[in-house]
Amino acid sequence: MFPALETELKQENLPDPYEDFIHHHLQYYGYFKAQKSSLPNSGTHQRLWRNSPRYMLSGSFGDRDDFISDSLEKEMLLWPTCLSSTGHAQIDAVNRDSLLLSSPLLRSRQLIFDELDEASPRLREPRELFSCFSSRGPLQAPRWPIECEVIKENIHHIEWVPLQPEYFYQPTGNEKVPEIVGEEQGTVVYQLDSVPAEGTYFTSSRIGGKRGTIKELAVTLQGPDDNTLLFESRFESGNLQKAVRVGIYEYELTLRTDLYTDKHTQWFYFRVQNTRKDATYRFTIVNLLKPKSLYAVGMKPLMYSQLDATLYNIGWRREGREIKYYKNNVDDGQQPLYCLTWTTQFPHDQDTCFFAHFYPYTYTDLQCYLLSVANNPIQSQFCKLRALCRSLAGNTVYLLTITNPSRTPQEAAAKKAVVLSARVHPGESNSSWIMNGFLDFILSNSPDAQLLRDIFIFKVIPMLNPDGVIVGNYRCSLAGRDLNRHYKTVLKDSFPCIWYTKNMIKRLLEEREVLLYCDFHGHSRKNNIFLYGCHSNNHKHWLHERVFPLMLSKNAPDKFSFDSCNFKVQKCKEGTGRVVMWRMGIINSYTMESTFGGSTLGSKRDTHFTIEDLKSLGYHVCDTLLDFCDPDQTKYTQCLQELKELLQQEINKKLNNFGQDMDLEGNWSDIPLSDIESSTSGSDSSLSDGPPIRLLNVVADEPNQKTVFKNPKKKRLQTRKQRDEQYQKSYLMRELKLTENAPGRAGFVSTLQKQPTFLKSPESPSPSVRRSENPRLNETQLSGREKGTSLDPPLTSPKNKERNQSKKPGFTASCSPKRSTNSSLGPAPDVKPNWSKTRYSAARKDHATMAVYPSLHIYTYP
């Protein structure tokens, strides 16, 4: 058919210009067809393709190929070590398809070949309209900023649950506080050179990071007796800037700040080699920024031994003695620094060990998990994977839509939505483990999981900030900013992950009600797990946003602390996902904070959390969601009543602190809850607020545009006591002015002088209270609730409608026995709550005899 192909194998160019043109044209558009006989020695050349990675690598490292239009397909394919043999076989098959002839005319991904040596070329199937996670293709390798050096090693760790509880370290008071000497008196044994400095900004990325050969940053050993440790952190999620040897077995470590910033040194993850078994090593991190840390109250670092994992199947474990968190004695005139020091002994000689702030969960780990879901023939039927967007570096942000096929279009349209996200802060890897546990349960064949998929549509974004996770940042993206402060942004190009997430939820709200939004995070200064929410000033939904956290505390009493929850909306948190989604109309909008340490509750008191503990919380989220939406209102009503009692106790406690004794009957429910609760103890948003780093130069060059990005801020008072005094003073002034204008309020001034500021008369609220009484949701957003049932209960199944209507209004239901649950499908809680677990009985009976209907999936694309 194409006789010129025979001579092309011997000559560099085709002699016939017309044949040359036709081949280029057909190959470019993917229409090239050839018979087996038209390819001479095709089997021989196919073996040549398998052994020649030249084509694959040329596209991966930035050489532009004019014959392939999609640049994303030129990336080097990842060979993850975590895949099963089936996954490797699939990767091998695709790679045989990708390694084409050395001839430029045959470079096409449209042709595929059989497994046999003899080629049988045929065209691939056309691509789907929307980009999705391919179960037939290999994983995409992470893309790094071009300034970062990356070693060519795959780092993989096994999962392991310690046989015994790992208790907190108990400080003795005699811990050594080493003096920081620095590299002037020590020897630098490891230091990163190619790290983006402050003032620079992200420009481009590529697979493999920086071009050229990888330098050996570790020192060269002088012989077998040289006991110097060899450090390394140039791998995925790694973070270590410098290591200085200040003693035979003592090292000072400097962490790398988030790229393109000079802040956020908290996450560490590095490797050491050339260990000695009987020696006691001391490591001291010298540039931490937070004045308070869980390390000061017993938290231990994590260590992983490669030999222990290979020989004894032992994974990450808490390790460390003489742990001390203290202020650095070096004063450079800038912000104060803090140190973390600990001692340890390695279990083996000549071992490879890792240290980490918390259990690592990398972008590659997520892709391996999603690949297993895509390859599962059952899970892939109700879990659809899509690419929400590309990050700044070009890494895929995945979106999962999880729901069972509906029997009718009306049933599909009646489903409510639940939106979950994680890892907006890359150093908070505990959020990924909770998300992993949630996905394990919701994708299982448990009856509860099937019921949840029947009544909800789950939109899940398991990793919002893949760029930060890959490079080992703690808080920021490659824009140099905290993404959880930019949910109000309009800069789609600078914050694509946040912009597309908000846009997806906005479109979802136009289609259906979003019952719950929860963003998973980690907390570095408080133990246990807790939620931040947004209190509602609408009396119809008063205290309803606290029901879900209270239920979760009952289902996981040894992990979740309701006392640590907070529902105050602060001005500095207006740009967070929790507040923005609440403003958009999602009443149950939360931030879940999971500690880096452990629990101080119940049976797990004074022990560190393990991977299994965090995964179990994902199960408890599903369990609580069923309790929250149970058509039987007993649990919901019990929680509301308990919340009112707790609030009365909190008000009485505040009154006792003021030395007052007052009857609150009749007016206690009108007290603004924001005056009772304290501020959240999260990180200061001003550290990572503002425009992207790359736009700061634009602002500096155009002074007239400064007001667009920078708003003048008032000088903040130093202490909370001063802020409270200022608030009381301004409140009293407002009431005095109102009293002068209203003669009937003359006696109210003396009452104000005796009552605390959070007691406000319902007949005469302050201006700020009057403004906040109006609900933040507009009429169209609340039309569904106004016309239908109220939020109490949030969800009523049509199958149970007749049963609920037949109940007497004054009937008090007793707790029925707990439903039967297969413990192998989800971790059962250690302490069972004192309420029933039987729910949706009618739905379950119908579910068992449900007929098979054609699949009907409702998708929302950004």
Backbone hydrogen bonds, N-H to C=O, Kabsch-Sander energy under -0.5 kcal/mol:
donor,donor_aa,acceptor,acceptor_aa,energy
5,L,2,F,-1.8
6,E,3,P,-1.2
7,T,3,P,-0.8
8,E,4,A,-1.6
9,L,5,L,-1.0
10,K,7,T,-1.1
11,Q,7,T,-2.2
20,D,16,D,-2.0
21,F,17,P,-2.5
22,I,18,Y,-2.7
23,H,19,E,-2.3
24,H,20,D,-2.2
25,H,21,F,-2.6
26,L,22,I,-2.8
27,Q,23,H,-2.6
28,Y,24,H,-2.1
29,Y,25,H,-1.6
30,G,26,L,-0.5
30,G,27,Q,-0.6
31,Y,26,L,-2.1
32,F,26,L,-0.7
38,S,35,Q,-1.0
39,L,36,K,-1.1
42,S,39,L,-1.1
45,H,41,N,-2.2
46,Q,42,S,-2.4
47,R,43,G,-1.9
48,L,44,T,-1.4
49,W,45,H,-2.0
50,R,46,Q,-1.7
51,N,47,R,-1.2
52,S,49,W,-1.2
57,L,53,P,-2.4
58,S,54,R,-2.1
59,G,55,Y,-1.6
60,S,56,M,-1.2
61,F,57,L,-1.9
62,G,59,G,-0.9
63,D,58,S,-1.5
66,D,64,R,-0.6
68,I,65,D,-1.2
71,S,69,S,-0.9
73,E,70,D,-1.1
74,K,71,S,-1.4
75,E,72,L,-0.9
78,L,139,L,-2.5
83,L,80,P,-0.8
88,H,84,S,-2.2
89,A,85,S,-2.1
90,Q,86,T,-2.0
91,I,87,G,-2.1
92,D,88,H,-2.7
93,A,89,A,-2.1
94,V,90,Q,-2.2
95,N,91,I,-2.6
96,R,92,D,-2.0
97,D,93,A,-1.1
98,S,94,V,-1.7
99,L,95,N,-2.2
100,L,98,S,-1.3
106,L,103,S,-1.1
107,R,104,P,-0.8
108,S,106,L,-1.4
112,I,122,R,-2.1
122,R,112,I,-1.2
124,R,110,Q,-2.0
133,F,385,L,-0.6
134,S,132,C,-0.6
135,S,133,F,-0.6
141,A,76,M,-1.1
144,W,206,R,-2.5
146,I,204,S,-1.7
148,C,145,P,-1.8
150,V,208,G,-0.6
151,I,234,R,-2.7
153,E,151,I,-1.2
155,I,153,E,-0.7
156,H,154,N,-0.6
167,Y,165,P,-0.9
168,F,606,D,-2.1
169,Y,298,G,-3.1
181,V,179,E,-0.5
185,Q,182,G,-0.7
186,G,182,G,-0.6
187,T,245,R,-2.2
189,V,187,T,-0.6
189,V,243,A,-2.4
190,Y,243,A,-1.4
192,L,241,Q,-2.5
195,V,193,D,-1.5
200,T,197,A,-1.6
202,F,478,L,-0.7
206,R,144,W,-2.4
207,I,60,S,-0.6
208,G,142,P,-0.7
209,G,206,R,-1.5
210,K,148,C,-3.8
217,L,215,K,-1.0
219,V,189,V,-0.9
221,L,219,V,-0.5
226,D,223,G,-1.5
227,N,225,D,-0.6
230,L,273,Q,-1.7
231,F,229,L,-0.6
232,E,271,R,-1.6
235,F,233,S,-1.5
237,S,470,I,-2.6
238,G,235,F,-2.4
239,N,269,Y,-2.3
241,Q,254,T,-2.4
242,K,254,T,-1.9
243,A,190,Y,-2.7
244,V,252,E,-2.7
245,R,187,T,-3.5
246,V,244,V,-0.7
246,V,250,E,-1.7
247,G,250,E,-1.4
251,Y,282,R,-2.4
252,E,244,V,-3.0
253,L,251,Y,-0.5
253,L,284,T,-3.3
254,T,242,K,-2.7
258,D,263,K,-2.0
260,Y,196,P,-0.7
261,T,258,D,-1.8
266,Q,264,H,-0.7
269,Y,239,N,-1.4
270,F,355,F,-2.0
271,R,232,E,-2.9
272,V,353,C,-3.0
273,Q,230,L,-1.3
275,T,351,D,-0.8
281,Y,279,A,-0.7
281,Y,344,T,-2.7
282,R,249,Y,-2.5
283,F,342,W,-2.5
284,T,251,Y,-1.9
285,I,340,L,-3.0
286,V,253,L,-2.5
286,V,284,T,-0.5
288,L,338,Y,-2.5
289,L,265,T,-0.9
294,L,524,S,-1.4
296,A,293,S,-1.3
297,V,294,L,-1.4
298,G,295,Y,-0.8
299,M,294,L,-2.1
302,L,356,A,-2.2
303,M,317,R,-2.7
304,Y,354,F,-2.2
306,Q,304,Y,-0.5
306,Q,352,T,-2.6
309,A,305,S,-1.9
310,T,306,Q,-1.9
311,L,307,L,-3.1
312,Y,308,D,-2.1
313,N,308,D,-0.6
313,N,309,A,-0.5
314,I,308,D,-1.5
316,W,158,I,-0.5
317,R,303,M,-2.0
319,E,301,P,-2.5
321,R,343,T,-2.1
324,K,341,T,-2.1
326,Y,324,K,-0.5
326,Y,339,C,-2.0
328,N,337,L,-2.7
331,D,329,N,-0.6
332,D,330,V,-0.6
338,Y,288,L,-2.7
339,C,326,Y,-3.8
340,L,285,I,-2.0
341,T,324,K,-2.2
342,W,283,F,-2.1
343,T,321,R,-2.8
344,T,281,Y,-2.1
346,F,276,R,-0.6
350,Q,275,T,-2.5
351,D,348,H,-0.6
353,C,272,V,-2.6
353,C,351,D,-0.6
354,F,304,Y,-2.2
355,F,270,F,-2.2
356,A,302,L,-1.8
357,H,268,F,-2.2
366,L,362,T,-1.7
367,Q,363,Y,-2.1
368,C,364,T,-2.4
369,Y,365,D,-2.0
370,L,366,L,-2.7
371,L,367,Q,-2.3
372,S,368,C,-1.7
373,V,369,Y,-1.7
374,A,370,L,-2.6
375,N,371,L,-1.8
376,N,372,S,-0.5
376,N,373,V,-0.9
380,S,376,N,-2.2
381,Q,378,I,-1.4
382,F,378,I,-0.6
382,F,379,Q,-0.9
383,C,379,Q,-1.2
384,K,401,T,-2.5
385,L,383,C,-0.5
386,R,399,L,-2.4
387,A,131,S,-1.7
388,L,386,R,-0.8
388,L,397,V,-2.6
389,C,397,V,-1.0
391,S,395,N,-2.9
394,G,391,S,-1.3
397,V,389,C,-2.6
398,Y,396,T,-0.7
399,L,386,R,-3.0
400,L,460,V,-3.0
401,T,384,K,-2.3
402,I,400,L,-0.6
402,I,458,F,-2.4
403,T,382,F,-2.1
403,T,401,T,-0.5
404,N,453,R,-2.0
406,S,856,L,-1.2
412,A,408,T,-1.9
413,A,409,P,-2.2
414,A,410,Q,-1.3
415,K,411,E,-0.5
415,K,412,A,-0.9
416,K,455,I,-1.1
417,A,513,E,-2.6
418,V,457,I,-2.2
419,V,516,L,-2.5
420,L,459,K,-2.5
421,S,518,C,-1.8
422,A,461,I,-1.6
423,R,520,F,-0.7
427,G,474,Y,-1.9
428,E,425,H,-1.8
429,S,427,G,-1.2
431,S,428,E,-1.4
432,S,429,S,-0.6
433,W,429,S,-1.3
434,I,430,N,-1.8
435,M,431,S,-2.2
436,N,432,S,-2.4
437,G,433,W,-2.0
438,F,434,I,-2.3
439,L,435,M,-2.5
440,D,436,N,-2.3
441,F,437,G,-1.8
442,I,438,F,-2.8
443,L,439,L,-1.8
444,S,441,F,-1.6
450,Q,446,S,-2.5
451,L,447,P,-2.1
452,L,448,D,-2.4
453,R,449,A,-2.1
454,D,450,Q,-1.4
455,I,451,L,-1.5
456,F,452,L,-1.6
457,I,416,K,-2.1
458,F,402,I,-2.7
458,F,456,F,-0.5
459,K,418,V,-2.7
459,K,457,I,-0.5
460,V,400,L,-2.7
460,V,458,F,-0.6
461,I,420,L,-2.4
464,L,422,A,-2.2
465,N,423,R,-1.1
469,V,465,N,-1.8
470,I,466,P,-2.4
471,V,467,D,-2.1
472,G,468,G,-1.0
473,N,468,G,-2.4
477,S,481,R,-2.0
480,G,477,S,-1.8
482,D,688,S,-1.5
483,L,481,R,-0.7
485,R,482,D,-1.6
486,H,483,L,-1.7
487,Y,575,G,-2.3
489,T,486,H,-1.3
492,K,490,V,-1.5
495,F,491,L,-2.3
499,W,495,F,-2.4
500,Y,496,P,-2.5
501,T,497,C,-1.4
502,K,498,I,-2.6
503,N,499,W,-2.2
504,M,500,Y,-2.3
505,I,501,T,-2.2
506,K,502,K,-2.4
507,R,503,N,-2.1
508,L,504,M,-2.0
509,L,505,I,-2.3
510,E,506,K,-1.1
511,E,507,R,-0.9
511,E,508,L,-0.7
512,R,508,L,-2.4
515,L,417,A,-2.2
515,L,513,E,-0.8
516,L,417,A,-1.0
517,Y,588,N,-2.4
518,C,419,V,-2.1
519,D,590,Y,-1.8
520,F,421,S,-2.9
520,F,518,C,-0.5
521,H,592,M,-3.0
523,H,594,S,-2.6
528,N,598,G,-2.8
529,I,559,K,-1.9
530,F,593,E,-2.3
532,Y,591,T,-2.4
533,G,566,N,-2.6
535,H,567,F,-2.1
539,H,537,N,-0.6
541,H,538,N,-1.1
542,W,539,H,-1.0
544,H,541,H,-1.6
545,E,541,H,-0.5
546,R,543,L,-1.4
547,V,544,H,-1.4
548,F,544,H,-0.5
550,L,546,R,-1.7
551,M,547,V,-2.6
552,L,548,F,-2.4
553,S,549,P,-2.0
554,K,550,L,-1.3
555,N,551,M,-1.9
556,A,552,L,-1.9
559,K,556,A,-1.6
560,F,556,A,-2.8
561,S,529,I,-2.8
562,F,560,F,-0.6
565,C,562,F,-1.4
566,N,531,L,-1.6
570,Q,568,K,-0.8
573,K,570,Q,-1.2
574,E,571,K,-1.4
576,T,573,K,-1.5
580,V,576,T,-2.4
581,M,577,G,-2.4
582,W,578,R,-1.4
583,R,579,V,-2.5
584,M,580,V,-1.5
585,G,582,W,-1.1
586,I,581,M,-2.3
587,I,585,G,-0.9
588,N,515,L,-0.5
589,S,587,I,-1.6
590,Y,517,Y,-2.8
590,Y,588,N,-0.5
591,T,532,Y,-2.2
592,M,519,D,-2.3
593,E,530,F,-3.0
593,E,591,T,-0.6
594,S,521,H,-1.3
594,S,592,M,-0.6
595,T,528,N,-1.2
596,F,523,H,-1.7
599,S,604,K,-0.5
599,S,607,T,-2.1
604,K,601,L,-1.2
605,R,602,G,-1.3
606,D,599,S,-1.9
607,T,599,S,-0.9
607,T,604,K,-1.5
608,H,166,E,-3.2
609,F,597,G,-2.2
614,L,610,T,-1.8
615,K,611,I,-2.4
616,S,612,E,-2.2
617,L,613,D,-1.2
618,G,614,L,-1.1
619,Y,615,K,-1.3
620,H,616,S,-2.1
621,V,617,L,-2.0
622,C,618,G,-1.3
623,D,619,Y,-2.4
624,T,620,H,-2.7
625,L,621,V,-1.9
626,L,622,C,-1.6
627,D,623,D,-1.6
628,F,624,T,-2.8
629,C,625,L,-1.3
630,D,627,D,-1.1
633,Q,631,P,-0.6
637,T,633,Q,-2.8
638,Q,634,T,-2.5
639,C,635,K,-2.4
640,L,636,Y,-2.0
641,Q,637,T,-2.4
642,E,638,Q,-2.4
643,L,639,C,-2.5
644,K,640,L,-2.0
645,E,641,Q,-1.9
646,L,642,E,-2.5
647,L,643,L,-2.3
648,Q,644,K,-2.2
649,Q,645,E,-2.3
650,E,646,L,-2.1
651,I,647,L,-2.3
652,N,648,Q,-2.5
653,K,649,Q,-2.0
654,K,650,E,-2.0
655,L,651,I,-2.5
656,N,652,N,-2.4
657,N,653,K,-1.7
658,F,654,K,-1.3
659,G,655,L,-0.6
659,G,656,N,-0.7
660,Q,655,L,-2.7
664,L,662,M,-0.7
667,N,664,L,-1.1
668,W,664,L,-1.7
670,D,667,N,-1.1
671,I,668,W,-1.3
675,D,672,P,-1.4
676,I,673,L,-1.1
677,E,673,L,-2.0
687,L,684,D,-1.3
688,S,685,S,-1.2
693,I,479,A,-2.2
695,L,692,P,-1.4
696,L,692,P,-0.6
696,L,693,I,-1.3
697,N,693,I,-0.6
699,V,695,L,-1.9
700,A,696,L,-2.3
701,D,697,N,-2.1
702,E,698,V,-1.4
705,Q,702,E,-1.8
706,K,703,P,-1.6
708,V,705,Q,-1.2
709,F,705,Q,-0.8
709,F,706,K,-0.9
710,K,706,K,-2.7
711,N,709,F,-0.5
723,R,719,T,-1.6
724,D,720,R,-2.5
725,E,721,K,-2.3
726,Q,722,Q,-2.3
727,Y,723,R,-2.3
728,Q,724,D,-2.6
729,K,725,E,-2.3
730,S,726,Q,-2.4
731,Y,727,Y,-2.3
732,L,728,Q,-2.5
733,M,729,K,-1.9
734,R,730,S,-1.8
735,E,731,Y,-2.2
736,L,732,L,-2.3
737,K,733,M,-1.9
738,L,734,R,-2.1
739,T,735,E,-2.2
740,E,736,L,-2.1
741,N,737,K,-1.3
742,A,738,L,-1.1
745,R,742,A,-1.7
746,A,743,P,-1.5
748,F,745,R,-1.5
749,V,746,A,-0.8
751,T,747,G,-0.8
752,L,748,F,-2.0
753,Q,749,V,-1.5
754,K,751,T,-1.1
755,Q,751,T,-2.1
759,L,756,P,-1.6
760,K,758,F,-0.8
764,S,761,S,-0.6
770,R,766,S,-2.5
771,R,767,P,-2.1
772,S,768,S,-1.6
773,E,769,V,-1.2
774,N,770,R,-0.6
774,N,771,R,-0.6
782,L,778,N,-1.4
783,S,779,E,-0.8
786,E,782,L,-2.8
787,K,783,S,-2.3
788,G,784,G,-1.3
800,N,797,S,-1.4
801,K,798,P,-1.0
804,N,800,N,-2.1
805,Q,801,K,-2.1
806,S,802,E,-1.4
807,K,804,N,-1.0
811,F,808,K,-1.4
813,A,811,F,-0.7
823,S,821,T,-0.8
825,L,822,N,-1.6
826,G,823,S,-0.7
832,K,830,D,-0.5
839,R,837,K,-0.7
844,R,840,Y,-2.2
845,K,841,S,-1.9
846,D,842,A,-2.1
847,H,843,A,-2.3
848,A,844,R,-1.8
849,T,845,K,-1.0
850,M,847,H,-1.0
853,Y,851,A,-0.5
859,Y,857,H,-0.6
